Amino acid sequence: MEVRTGFNKHIFGDTEFLVPDRYITLEPKGGGAQGLVCAAVDTVTQQNVAIKKLSRPFQNVTHAKRAYREFKLMKLVNHKNIIGLLNAFTPQRSLEEFQDVYLVMELMDANLCQVIQMDLDHERMSYLLYQMLCGIKHLHSAGIIHRDLKPSNIVVKSDCTLKILDFGLARTAGTTFMMTPYVVTRYYRAPEVILGMGYTENVDIWSVGCIMGEMIRGGVLFPGTDHIDQWNKIIEQLGTPSQQFMARLQPTVRNYVENRPRFPGFSFEKLFPDVLFPSDSNEHNRLKAGQARDLLSKMLVIDPQCRISVDDALLHPYINVWYDEQEVNAPAPGPYDHSVDEREHTVDQWKELIYQEVMEYESSHGRAQSSGSQQPSPAAPNNSEPNGY
């Protein structure tokens, strides 16, 4: 296949990158199940960027549907705490040849897996959590409930600014309790997701609580090897939930859960003793371990009906020192058409839909190889690995 005019070829191992010649000094940065990422310099905007090549988006219906959903969402959402889409293109010039999609995003310094290993003071910890909550609230305002937030899909710059990288699980990509061996990390998924229950927006608060607890403890809180082991890890630490909670489970799941040994759980003072926390802040914010623990105890609640909401978490004393009306209540994105999540198409039909989206994007932003326009909106690799764009 001939290379499209104005495009250059770069080879990294067995992956070929075909990118507009505005992008130079490509350097592989790793990637995950979703594809390889390269750092590059955009000569049009003089900006360091990350270019992600979606790995074989048309190998099956699941991949194709996910690629389509991500691209639609990227074009909708525009918030400082969600990764921005700077460009998108394909090197192929017809639907018949079409096989590759490239996304150009802001280049970030590290993902949260690396940051968790550092000794964070209260200021940094609460500021990172505040930004996560702002990003989540913005997604919720578009009717997007994430359900799969995890450190590998959250990236941070050296100035402590944070961005969420992906859009989580599609509505139809549910999970059932008896599904075993892990394909992806489920350590941060809420009990109602693990147990196949219904869920509301505060499902994402559980994940933030797991991430916060890991920042404090320095290790994963509930590292289950499968759904059942995961549930056991949760109840061993937090205690067996109430009968009211059990009554809302599907019969087979309820039967299993009710027949487990009962655990009283531990107090949050025991689970997260003072010695694990940073020393109290002397800054004007005066943040303290007690405030952090109080927030954690309200987020890591098994029953979602008793768990703190996103809005209330943003008002919590440990978080609201950063409260900025324009960040918390940024303009909502356009409404997302959830019928995409339920739609059934063949791979070829998804392929044509994605091709139309890429063509529409290229024409509305000027041709990819010459456009200098930047339209920030976020990118969404779903189960991105550590390092992850």
Secondary structure, DSSP 4 states (H G I P E B T S, - for coil): -PPPTTEEEEEETTEEEEEETTEEEEEEEEEETTEEEEEEEETTTTEEEEEEEES-TTSSHHHHHHHHHHHHHHHH---TTBPPEEEEE-S--STTT----EEEEE--SEEHHHHHTS---HHHHHHHHHHHHHHHHHHHHTT-------GGGEEE-TTS-EEE------TT----TT--S-SS--TT--HHHHTT----TTHHHHHHHHHHHHHHHSS-S---SSHHHHHHHHHHHH-PPPHHHHTTS-HHHHHHHHTSPP-----HHHHS-GGGSPPPP-STT---HHHHHHHHHHHS-SSGGGSPPHHHHHHSTTTGGG--HHHHTPPPPPPP-THHHH----HHHHHHHHHHHHHHHHHHT--TTT-----------TTPPTT--
